Amino acid sequence: MDIKNAQKEVDNWIKTHGVRYFNELTNMAQLTEEVGEVARIIARRYGEQSEKESDKNKDLGEELADVMFVVLCLANQTGVNLQEAFEKKLDLKTKRDHDRHHNNEKLK
């Protein structure tokens, strides 16, 4: 599924299962919360923090999907075509950073 269709799927889900979109500020707070859950897993599982027993069964993929869902909601309710925006950003990064990382001594 591409991003454009994912936006449509989320919109259909909201219209079918939700009452309406939460307002933008509520969704921004939700996004922050979901990113925090991803950070917690990464910090404990891949970083130096000890993983709590209660966190060991947390699914990183599920938490990343939660982030995506809220991002798609925000894009829908603010009129952003995320497919276009992502393609534009990828093109920009490709042109700007083509050689940049190859010459980074820290990455060798």
Helices and strands as residue ranges (DSSP letters): H 3-17, H 24-45, G 53-55, H 60-78, H 82-97, G 105-107
